Structure formats: structure tokens, C-alpha cells
Amino acid sequence: MVFKTKQGTEDKKSNTQNMAMTFVSKGSEIKGDIHAAGNLRIDGTVRGNVQVDGDLEVSTSGLIEGKEVSARNIVIHGHVKATLTASEQLRIHSQGHVHGDVTSMSLDIEAGASFVGYSHTGKASAEIHSIENTAKKEK
């Protein structure tokens, strides 16, 4: 076998496919925090923090205004004003607008997208500080 897949990776993929999808429809407005156990798609407006155990998609008509937004993967076609944390990938499509700091393993910003803030990609900052401290001690 040329390629091996880790059992954990397969479990995560099957869990993602089995997760419930929650929608906030266009024209709807939620004031308050949201925690979605599965995946979440926002076509309307959310004014509050958003925590998603699965994937988050903000459509072109979607708007999030809050302090913190976190999910495994985040795809933005609309507007987000918040600090964003994606444990895997964050993608801002060409019509997307993000105003806030971003932390993710991978960040993809398409041409035409708007991003105002700081970004941190790759290893978690705790891991980076650990590596830096180890390097200082070795000197």
C-alpha cells in the first residue's frame, strides 16, 4: 500500500459527515451566543460569540458580529467582525470581509477578499513558545 491513512483521520471524516447541520436563514437575526454541536451555516445575522464543533460557513448574505468565533474549518463569503480561531483551515472567498484577528493551521485569502487584522498560522502559540524556550536554554 503506497498511502496509509490514520484510523483517527478516518474517524474524524466519518464524524464530520454524520454531524447535524444547523442553519441561520437569510432574514433571521440572533442576538446572543451560539454553540453548534455539528456544522453551522449562517445566511442571516448573528450578534454574539459563535462556537462550532464542526465546520462553519458564512454565506454572502451572512453576518457575524461578536467577540470570538471558533470552528474546525471556517469558510467566509459574507462579513465577520470577530476574533476567529479555526483548528484546521480558514478560507476567505473573494466576496468575503473579515475584520479581526485570525488563528488557524491554514489561511487562504482569495483575490478580492477584505481582511483587516493579524493572522497567526501553523502551530499553536504554546508550542512555539515551548520551542523558543528550549532553544534559549540550549544556548
C-alpha positions as CSV (number, residue, x, y, z in Angstrom):
1,M,0.0,0.0,0.0
2,V,1.5,3.3,-1.1
3,F,-0.6,5.6,1.1
4,K,-1.6,4.8,4.7
5,T,-4.4,6.6,6.4
6,K,-4.5,7.0,10.2
7,Q,-7.5,5.5,11.9
8,G,-8.1,8.8,13.7
9,T,-8.3,10.7,10.5
10,E,-10.9,8.3,9.1
11,D,-12.9,8.6,12.3
12,K,-12.9,12.4,12.1
13,K,-14.1,12.3,8.4
14,S,-16.9,10.0,9.2
15,N,-17.9,12.0,12.3
16,T,-18.0,15.2,10.1
17,Q,-20.3,13.6,7.6
18,N,-22.6,12.4,10.4
19,M,-22.8,15.8,12.2
20,A,-26.0,17.7,12.2
21,M,-26.3,20.8,10.1
22,T,-27.7,24.0,11.7
23,F,-28.9,26.9,9.6
24,V,-29.5,30.5,10.4
25,S,-31.6,31.5,7.4
26,K,-31.5,34.8,5.5
27,G,-33.6,37.4,7.2
28,S,-33.1,35.9,10.6
29,E,-31.2,37.7,13.4
30,I,-29.9,36.1,16.5
31,K,-28.7,38.2,19.5
32,G,-26.6,36.0,21.8
33,D,-24.0,33.3,21.8
34,I,-24.4,30.1,19.7
35,H,-22.8,26.7,20.3
36,A,-23.4,24.2,17.5
37,A,-22.6,20.6,18.2
38,G,-22.3,19.9,14.4
39,N,-21.8,22.1,11.4
40,L,-23.3,25.6,11.1
41,R,-24.2,27.7,8.0
42,I,-25.1,31.4,8.5
43,D,-27.2,33.1,5.9
44,G,-28.7,35.7,8.3
45,T,-27.2,37.8,11.1
46,V,-25.6,36.6,14.4
47,R,-24.6,39.2,17.0
48,G,-22.7,37.3,19.6
49,N,-20.0,34.6,20.0
50,V,-20.1,31.5,17.8
51,Q,-18.6,28.2,18.8
52,V,-18.9,25.3,16.3
53,D,-17.6,21.8,17.0
54,G,-17.7,21.1,13.2
55,D,-17.4,23.4,10.3
56,L,-18.7,27.0,9.9
57,E,-19.8,28.6,6.7
58,V,-20.9,32.3,6.4
59,S,-22.7,32.8,3.1
60,T,-22.7,36.1,1.1
61,S,-25.8,37.3,3.0
62,G,-24.3,36.2,6.3
63,L,-23.0,38.5,9.1
64,I,-21.4,37.7,12.4
65,E,-20.5,40.5,14.9
66,G,-19.1,39.2,18.1
67,K,-16.0,38.8,20.2
68,E,-15.0,35.2,19.3
69,V,-15.8,32.8,16.5
70,S,-14.3,29.3,16.6
71,A,-14.8,26.1,14.5
72,R,-12.7,23.3,12.9
73,N,-12.9,24.8,9.4
74,I,-14.3,28.3,8.6
75,V,-15.4,29.4,5.1
76,I,-16.4,33.1,4.7
77,H,-18.3,34.5,1.8
78,G,-20.0,37.3,3.8
79,H,-19.0,39.6,6.7
80,V,-17.4,38.7,10.0
81,K,-16.3,41.1,12.7
82,A,-14.7,39.0,15.5
83,T,-11.5,37.1,16.5
84,L,-11.5,33.9,14.5
85,T,-10.0,30.6,15.5
86,A,-10.0,27.6,13.1
87,S,-8.4,24.5,14.4
88,E,-7.7,23.5,10.8
89,Q,-8.4,25.8,7.8
90,L,-9.9,29.3,7.4
91,R,-10.8,30.4,3.9
92,I,-12.0,33.9,2.9
93,H,-13.6,33.9,-0.5
94,S,-13.4,36.8,-2.9
95,Q,-16.6,38.5,-1.7
96,G,-15.8,37.8,2.0
97,H,-14.9,40.5,4.5
98,V,-13.1,39.8,7.8
99,H,-12.3,42.4,10.5
100,G,-10.5,40.8,13.4
101,D,-7.5,38.7,14.3
102,V,-7.2,35.1,12.9
103,T,-5.6,32.0,14.2
104,S,-5.6,28.8,12.1
105,M,-3.4,26.0,10.8
106,S,-4.0,27.2,7.3
107,L,-5.2,30.5,5.9
108,D,-6.5,31.0,2.4
109,I,-7.5,34.5,1.2
110,E,-8.8,34.8,-2.3
111,A,-8.1,37.8,-4.5
112,G,-10.8,40.5,-3.9
113,A,-11.4,39.5,-0.3
114,S,-11.0,42.0,2.5
115,F,-9.1,41.1,5.7
116,V,-8.2,43.7,8.4
117,G,-6.4,42.2,11.4
118,Y,-3.5,40.0,12.4
119,S,-3.0,36.4,11.4
120,H,-1.3,33.5,13.0
121,T,-1.0,30.3,11.1
122,G,0.7,27.0,11.8
123,K,1.5,25.5,15.2
124,A,-0.3,26.7,18.3
125,S,1.4,29.6,20.1
126,A,2.0,27.5,23.2
127,E,4.0,25.0,21.1
128,I,6.0,27.9,19.5
129,H,6.9,29.4,22.9
130,S,7.9,25.9,24.1
131,I,10.3,25.6,21.1
132,E,11.7,29.1,21.6
133,N,12.3,28.5,25.4
134,T,14.0,25.2,24.6
135,A,16.3,26.9,22.1
136,K,17.2,29.6,24.5
137,K,18.1,27.1,27.3
138,E,20.3,25.2,24.9
139,K,22.4,28.3,24.2
